[in-house]
Amino acid sequence: MKPFVFIFLGLIVCTSAVAQKVNKIIRQKDVTRIIQTLAADDMKGRSAMDPESIGKAAAFIEKEFKNIGLSPLPGASGYLQEFSTHEKIEPTRISVQVNGKPVPAENTILYSDALSINLKPGALTDYISKEKSFRASLRPYLRDTVSKIVFVAPEHEKEFREIYGYFGGPRLVQKSNTKKGTVVFILSNPATDFSVEANQKKSSFRMTNVVGMLEGKTKKEEMVVFSGHYDHIGIRAAVEGDSIANGADDDASGTTAVIALARYFKKIKNNNRTLVFVAFTAEEIGGFGSQYFSKQLPPEKVVAMFNIEMIGKPSKWGQSSAFITGFEKSDFGTILQKNLTGTPFQFQPDPYPQQNLFYRSDNATLARLGVPAHTISTDQIDIDKLYHSVNDEVESLDMANITATIRAIALSARSIISADDTPKRIAKDQVK
């Protein structure tokens, strides 16, 4: 045999030995226990806007980190990373009429930082026709500084209801950046006879990430981040009597992975780089948790970020596979796949570029700072009917798939945590 064959066989033997240890430490019964706790009905969907439910979830993750034996970040007194960069704003009264008839609350979305709103005939109006996508048309209006009413064709009712779930109640606004202008979306054909009167109130609001770490041995100043978001979308309109959007896949599965990986790396004790494990809050309502977290660490010291989101069901390629968002932006994925040589698991590039997934999770904030920050997922997002619904329950998950994916991440990360490999930085000018 040629020499490279011996090297290859040696690599397979090495991988097999490490895989056996991974399988022994990362167990399906532990994975199941954690997901069942985070996605239980008593967590009420873990909305970041509900202090009781999100606080209960944070306390559970905090206890897991403590039991594992993680350390708090330097200078922190514990695992809870609290911050109050935003205020909560919520309507106290809203009255909308079109052609002399009151419009139901669920057919109106108010997006404004003003405490008093009064729009009458003569105000600017616009129209999102049935030929346009309501979701795609939304962002420019939210950024607009001119007050206007936007009528939305009734054919967009389904999309309208989904967006209403985000903006129909309280939302968060930056203390230092008040939005100018008011936009009111009304599910109705265009009209010239209309009125909008509303009052809102602001109140202080605190949010909490849960963060723990394992200090590195030889390169402790260099960090590798493992993350997932632990919030979901809370209570929704009841479907067959169920109103709790449990978020089992999104993203109790990813948060479970973070906890399981923390336990694994704590046990094997071979990380030359410092490992940071974080469960982000408020991903679903704007990524506020990851935005705050990114400002607490020097980004040039973060060599990689494994963000894990929705690994609860097999990917489009079946078992033993997952995809990496932004695969082409660094050699992160290539390194991970190299470390899986000798195993059946495959990391693929994101097959859903039209979904813009690289920018829809907590990796994006650090990626914009140049960190090789990518999301690992198995979700078939283009056909996933359980996404952001009350049916995202534990019973819909494939626990074997989740466990296999977590084990693959543990194996694939080894040359990065040992400091044998350093992924290339992401070009900031290529990240919008």
C-alpha positions as CSV (number, residue, x, y, z in Angstrom):
1,M,0.0,0.0,0.0
2,K,1.1,3.6,-0.6
3,P,2.0,5.6,2.6
4,F,-1.2,7.9,2.4
5,V,-3.3,4.8,2.7
6,F,-1.7,4.0,6.1
7,I,-2.3,7.6,7.2
8,F,-6.0,7.3,6.1
9,L,-6.5,4.1,8.0
10,G,-4.9,5.6,11.0
11,L,-7.3,8.5,10.8
12,I,-10.3,6.2,10.7
13,V,-9.1,4.3,13.7
14,C,-8.5,7.5,15.6
15,T,-12.0,8.8,14.6
16,S,-13.6,5.5,15.6
17,A,-12.0,5.7,19.1
18,V,-13.1,9.3,19.6
19,A,-16.6,8.5,18.3
20,Q,-17.0,5.7,20.9
21,K,-16.3,8.2,23.6
22,V,-18.7,10.7,22.1
23,N,-21.4,8.1,21.9
24,K,-20.8,7.1,25.5
25,I,-21.0,10.7,26.9
26,I,-23.7,12.2,24.6
27,R,-26.7,10.0,25.3
28,Q,-30.1,10.1,23.8
29,K,-31.8,9.8,27.1
30,D,-30.1,13.0,28.3
31,V,-31.0,14.8,25.1
32,T,-34.7,13.7,25.5
33,R,-34.8,14.9,29.1
34,I,-33.5,18.4,28.3
35,I,-35.8,18.9,25.3
36,Q,-38.9,17.6,27.1
37,T,-38.2,20.1,29.9
38,L,-37.6,23.1,27.7
39,A,-40.6,22.4,25.4
40,A,-43.0,21.4,28.2
41,D,-46.4,23.2,28.4
42,D,-45.4,24.8,31.7
43,M,-42.7,26.8,29.8
44,K,-45.6,28.5,27.9
45,G,-43.6,28.8,24.7
46,R,-40.7,30.6,26.2
47,S,-41.6,34.1,24.9
48,A,-38.8,36.6,25.5
49,M,-41.6,39.1,26.2
50,D,-43.0,37.0,29.1
51,P,-40.7,37.3,32.1
52,E,-42.2,34.4,33.9
53,S,-41.8,31.7,31.2
54,I,-38.5,32.9,29.8
55,G,-37.2,33.3,33.3
56,K,-38.2,29.7,34.1
57,A,-36.3,28.5,31.0
58,A,-33.2,30.5,31.9
59,A,-33.2,29.1,35.5
60,F,-33.3,25.5,34.1
61,I,-30.4,26.2,31.7
62,E,-28.5,27.9,34.5
63,K,-28.9,24.9,36.7
64,E,-27.6,22.6,33.9
65,F,-24.5,24.8,33.4
66,K,-23.9,24.7,37.2
67,N,-24.3,20.9,37.4
68,I,-21.9,20.5,34.5
69,G,-19.3,22.7,36.3
70,L,-18.9,25.5,33.8
71,S,-17.4,28.8,34.9
72,P,-19.0,32.2,34.5
73,L,-17.4,34.6,32.0
74,P,-14.5,36.6,33.5
75,G,-15.9,39.4,35.7
76,A,-19.4,37.8,35.8
77,S,-20.8,36.7,39.1
78,G,-22.9,33.9,37.6
79,Y,-24.3,32.5,34.4
80,L,-27.1,34.9,33.8
81,Q,-26.0,37.7,31.5
82,E,-28.7,40.4,32.1
83,F,-29.1,43.5,30.1
84,S,-31.6,46.3,29.7
85,T,-30.8,48.0,26.4
86,H,-34.5,48.2,25.3
87,E,-37.8,49.3,26.7
88,K,-41.1,47.6,26.2
89,I,-43.8,49.5,24.3
90,E,-47.4,48.3,24.1
91,P,-50.7,49.7,23.0
92,T,-53.1,50.7,25.8
93,R,-55.9,51.8,23.3
94,I,-56.3,51.4,19.6
95,S,-59.3,52.3,17.4
96,V,-59.2,51.9,13.7
97,Q,-62.1,52.6,11.3
98,V,-62.3,52.2,7.5
99,N,-65.3,53.5,5.6
100,G,-67.1,54.2,8.9
101,K,-66.7,50.6,10.2
102,P,-64.5,49.4,13.0
103,V,-61.6,47.2,12.0
104,P,-60.9,44.1,14.2
105,A,-57.7,44.3,16.3
106,E,-56.3,41.3,14.5
107,N,-56.6,43.1,11.2
108,T,-54.4,45.9,12.3
109,I,-50.7,46.1,12.9
110,L,-49.4,49.3,14.6
111,Y,-45.7,49.9,14.3
112,S,-44.7,53.1,16.1
113,D,-42.6,54.4,19.0
114,A,-45.0,57.3,19.6
115,L,-47.1,57.3,22.7
116,S,-50.1,59.0,21.0
117,I,-51.2,58.3,17.4
118,N,-53.9,60.1,15.4
119,L,-54.1,59.6,11.6
120,K,-57.0,61.0,9.6
121,P,-58.0,61.3,5.9
122,G,-55.2,63.1,4.2
123,A,-52.5,61.0,5.8
124,L,-50.2,59.3,3.3
125,T,-51.4,55.8,2.2
126,D,-50.0,52.9,0.3
127,Y,-51.2,49.5,-0.8
128,I,-49.7,46.0,-0.9
129,S,-51.6,44.3,-3.7
130,K,-52.3,40.6,-3.9
131,E,-49.6,40.3,-6.6
132,K,-46.9,41.3,-4.1
133,S,-45.5,39.4,-1.1
134,F,-46.6,41.0,2.1
135,R,-43.5,39.7,4.0
136,A,-41.1,40.9,1.3
137,S,-42.7,44.3,1.2
138,L,-42.7,44.8,5.0
139,R,-39.1,45.9,5.8
140,P,-39.0,49.2,3.9
141,Y,-42.1,50.3,5.7
142,L,-40.7,49.5,9.1
143,R,-37.7,51.6,8.4
144,D,-39.7,54.5,7.0
145,T,-39.6,57.7,9.0
146,V,-42.8,59.1,7.4
147,S,-46.1,58.3,8.9
148,K,-48.5,56.4,6.7
149,I,-51.3,53.8,6.5
150,V,-50.6,50.7,4.4
151,F,-53.6,48.8,3.2
152,V,-52.9,45.1,2.7
153,A,-54.9,43.0,0.2
154,P,-57.2,40.5,2.0
155,E,-55.5,37.7,0.0
156,H,-52.5,38.2,2.3
157,E,-54.4,37.2,5.4
158,K,-52.2,34.2,6.2
159,E,-49.0,36.2,6.0
160,F,-50.7,39.1,7.9
161,R,-51.6,36.8,10.8
162,E,-48.0,35.5,11.0
163,I,-46.6,39.1,11.2
164,Y,-49.4,40.1,13.6
165,G,-48.0,37.5,16.0
166,Y,-44.7,39.5,16.1
167,F,-46.0,43.1,16.1
168,G,-49.6,42.8,17.2
169,G,-48.8,43.2,20.9
170,P,-45.9,44.5,23.0
171,R,-42.5,44.9,21.3
172,L,-39.1,46.1,22.3
173,V,-37.5,49.5,21.3
174,Q,-34.0,50.7,21.8
175,K,-33.7,53.3,24.6
176,S,-31.3,55.4,22.6
177,N,-33.0,55.1,19.2
178,T,-36.7,56.2,18.9
179,K,-38.2,55.4,15.6
180,K,-39.6,58.5,13.8
181,G,-42.9,58.0,12.0
182,T,-45.8,55.7,12.4
183,V,-46.9,52.9,10.0
184,V,-50.3,51.2,10.4
185,F,-51.0,48.0,8.3
186,I,-54.7,47.4,7.8
187,L,-55.9,44.2,6.2
188,S,-58.3,45.8,3.8
189,N,-58.8,47.1,0.3
190,P,-57.7,50.7,-0.1
191,A,-59.9,53.5,1.2
192,T,-59.9,57.2,1.6
193,D,-62.2,57.3,4.6
194,F,-60.2,56.0,7.6
195,S,-59.1,56.9,11.1
196,V,-56.5,55.6,13.5
197,E,-56.3,56.6,17.1
198,A,-54.0,54.9,19.6
199,N,-52.2,55.4,22.9
200,Q,-49.1,53.4,24.0
201,K,-47.0,53.1,27.1
202,K,-43.3,52.4,27.7
203,S,-41.8,50.5,30.6
204,S,-38.4,49.2,31.5
205,F,-37.5,45.7,30.4
206,R,-34.6,43.3,31.2
207,M,-33.4,40.4,29.1
208,T,-31.1,37.5,30.0
209,N,-28.6,35.3,28.1
210,V,-27.3,32.2,29.9
211,V,-23.5,31.9,29.5
212,G,-20.9,29.5,30.8
213,M,-17.3,28.6,29.8
214,L,-14.5,26.1,29.9
215,E,-11.1,27.9,30.1
216,G,-8.6,26.7,27.5
217,K,-5.3,25.1,28.4
218,T,-2.7,26.6,26.1
219,K,-4.6,29.3,24.2
220,K,-7.2,30.5,26.7
221,E,-7.3,33.9,25.1
222,E,-8.8,32.4,21.9
223,M,-12.5,31.4,22.1
224,V,-14.8,29.0,20.4
225,V,-18.6,29.7,20.9
226,F,-21.3,27.1,20.9
227,S,-24.8,28.7,20.9
228,G,-28.5,28.3,20.4
229,H,-31.5,30.5,21.3
230,Y,-33.8,29.4,24.1
231,D,-36.7,31.7,23.4
232,H,-39.7,30.9,21.2
233,I,-42.9,32.7,20.2
234,G,-45.1,32.0,23.3
235,I,-48.8,31.8,23.1
236,R,-50.6,31.8,19.8
237,A,-54.2,31.5,18.5
238,A,-55.5,28.1,19.6
239,V,-55.5,25.2,17.2
240,E,-57.8,22.4,18.3
241,G,-57.6,23.7,21.8
242,D,-53.7,24.1,21.9
243,S,-52.4,27.7,22.1
244,I,-48.8,27.0,23.3
245,A,-46.1,27.2,20.7
246,N,-43.7,24.9,22.5
247,G,-40.7,25.5,20.2
248,A,-39.4,21.9,20.6
249,D,-37.4,22.1,17.3
250,D,-37.1,25.9,17.3
251,D,-34.9,26.0,19.3
252,A,-35.1,23.7,22.3
253,S,-33.2,21.3,20.1
254,G,-30.3,23.7,19.6
255,T,-30.3,24.7,23.2
256,T,-30.2,21.0,24.2
257,A,-27.2,20.6,21.9
258,V,-25.3,23.4,23.6
259,I,-25.9,21.8,27.0
260,A,-25.0,18.4,25.8
261,L,-21.8,19.7,24.2
262,A,-20.8,21.6,27.3
263,R,-21.1,18.3,29.3
264,Y,-19.1,16.4,26.8
265,F,-16.2,18.9,26.5
266,K,-16.1,19.3,30.3
267,K,-15.7,15.5,30.7
268,I,-13.0,15.0,28.0
269,K,-10.9,18.1,29.2
270,N,-8.9,18.5,26.0
271,N,-9.7,22.0,24.9
272,N,-6.7,24.2,24.3
273,R,-8.9,27.1,23.4
274,T,-11.5,28.5,25.7
275,L,-15.0,27.3,25.0
276,V,-18.0,29.5,25.5
277,F,-21.5,28.1,25.7
278,V,-24.4,30.5,25.4
279,A,-28.2,30.2,25.2
280,F,-29.5,33.4,23.6
281,T,-32.7,35.2,24.5
282,A,-34.9,37.3,22.1
283,E,-33.7,35.7,18.8
284,E,-37.3,35.5,17.7
285,I,-38.0,39.2,18.2
286,G,-34.9,40.7,16.8
287,G,-31.8,38.9,17.9
288,F,-31.3,41.2,20.9
289,G,-29.5,38.5,23.0
290,S,-26.7,37.8,20.4
291,Q,-26.4,41.6,19.7
292,Y,-25.6,42.2,23.4
293,F,-23.4,39.2,23.7
294,S,-21.3,40.2,20.7
295,K,-20.3,43.4,22.5
296,Q,-19.1,41.6,25.6
297,L,-16.2,39.8,23.9
298,P,-13.4,41.0,21.6
299,P,-14.5,39.6,18.2
300,E,-11.0,39.2,17.0
301,K,-10.5,36.6,19.8
302,V,-13.4,34.5,18.7
303,V,-12.0,32.0,16.3
304,A,-15.3,30.2,15.5
305,M,-19.0,30.1,16.3
306,F,-21.1,26.9,16.2
307,N,-24.7,28.2,16.2
308,I,-27.2,25.4,16.4
309,E,-30.8,25.8,15.3
310,M,-33.5,23.3,14.5
311,I,-31.9,19.9,14.4
312,G,-35.0,18.0,15.4
313,K,-35.8,16.2,12.2
314,P,-33.8,14.6,9.4
315,S,-32.5,16.9,6.7
316,K,-33.4,16.7,3.0
317,W,-30.5,14.2,2.6
318,G,-31.9,11.9,5.3
319,Q,-30.2,10.7,8.5
320,S,-26.5,11.5,9.3
321,S,-26.5,14.9,7.5
322,A,-26.9,18.6,8.3
323,F,-26.3,21.8,6.5
324,I,-24.2,24.9,7.3
325,T,-25.4,28.4,6.5
326,G,-22.9,30.6,4.8
327,F,-20.8,27.6,3.9
328,E,-18.9,29.5,1.2
329,K,-18.0,32.5,3.4
330,S,-15.2,30.6,5.2
331,D,-13.5,27.2,5.4
332,F,-15.4,26.4,8.6
333,G,-17.5,23.7,7.0
334,T,-14.5,22.1,5.2
335,I,-12.7,21.8,8.5
336,L,-15.7,20.2,10.2
337,Q,-16.1,17.7,7.4
338,K,-12.4,16.8,7.5
339,N,-12.8,15.9,11.2
340,L,-15.7,13.5,10.3
341,T,-13.5,11.4,8.0
342,G,-14.3,7.8,8.6
343,T,-17.9,8.5,9.8
344,P,-21.1,8.5,7.7
345,F,-22.1,12.0,8.7
346,Q,-22.0,14.8,6.1
347,F,-22.1,18.5,6.4
348,Q,-23.6,20.1,3.3
349,P,-23.9,23.8,2.1
350,D,-27.2,25.5,2.8
351,P,-29.7,24.2,0.2
352,Y,-32.1,27.0,0.8
353,P,-30.3,30.2,-0.2
354,Q,-33.6,31.9,-1.1
355,Q,-34.6,31.6,2.6
356,N,-31.7,33.9,3.6
357,L,-31.0,31.6,6.7
358,F,-27.5,32.9,7.2
359,Y,-29.0,36.2,8.4
360,R,-32.0,34.7,10.2
361,S,-30.2,33.4,13.3
362,D,-27.8,34.5,16.0
363,N,-24.7,33.8,14.0
364,A,-25.2,36.8,11.8
365,T,-24.2,39.4,14.5
366,L,-20.7,37.9,15.0
367,A,-20.3,37.1,11.3
368,R,-20.7,40.8,10.6
369,L,-17.7,41.4,12.9
370,G,-15.6,38.9,10.8
371,V,-16.0,35.8,13.0
372,P,-16.4,32.5,11.2
373,A,-19.9,32.2,12.6
374,H,-22.3,29.7,11.0
375,T,-25.5,28.0,11.9
376,I,-25.9,24.2,11.8
377,S,-29.4,22.9,11.0
378,T,-31.3,20.0,9.6
379,D,-34.6,21.6,9.1
380,Q,-36.4,21.3,5.7
381,I,-37.6,24.9,6.1
382,D,-39.2,25.0,2.7
383,I,-41.7,22.3,3.6
384,D,-41.8,22.5,7.4
385,K,-45.4,23.0,8.4
386,L,-44.7,22.9,12.1
387,Y,-42.4,26.0,12.0
388,H,-43.6,28.7,14.3
389,S,-46.8,26.8,15.1
390,V,-48.4,25.3,18.2
391,N,-47.6,21.9,16.7
392,D,-43.8,22.3,17.1
393,E,-44.0,19.7,19.9
394,V,-41.6,17.1,21.4
395,E,-43.7,14.3,19.8
396,S,-42.8,15.6,16.3
397,L,-39.0,15.2,16.9
398,D,-36.6,12.5,15.9
399,M,-34.5,12.1,19.1
400,A,-32.0,9.8,17.3
401,N,-31.4,12.4,14.7
402,I,-30.8,15.1,17.3
403,T,-28.4,12.9,19.2
404,A,-26.5,11.9,16.1
405,T,-26.2,15.6,15.0
406,I,-24.9,16.7,18.4
407,R,-22.3,13.9,18.3
408,A,-21.2,14.9,14.8
409,I,-20.8,18.5,16.0
410,A,-18.6,17.3,18.9
411,L,-16.4,15.2,16.6
412,S,-16.2,17.9,13.9
413,A,-15.1,20.6,16.3
414,R,-12.1,18.8,17.8
415,S,-9.3,20.3,15.6
416,I,-10.7,23.8,16.2
417,I,-11.0,23.5,20.0
418,S,-7.5,21.9,20.1
419,A,-6.2,24.9,18.1
420,D,-4.8,22.7,15.3
421,D,-7.2,24.4,12.9
422,T,-8.3,28.0,12.7
423,P,-11.1,28.9,10.2
424,K,-10.6,31.8,7.9
425,R,-12.2,35.0,9.0
426,I,-15.3,36.1,7.2
427,A,-14.8,39.2,5.0
428,K,-16.9,41.9,6.6
429,D,-17.7,43.6,3.3
430,Q,-19.4,40.4,2.1
431,V,-21.8,40.3,5.1
432,K,-24.8,42.6,4.7
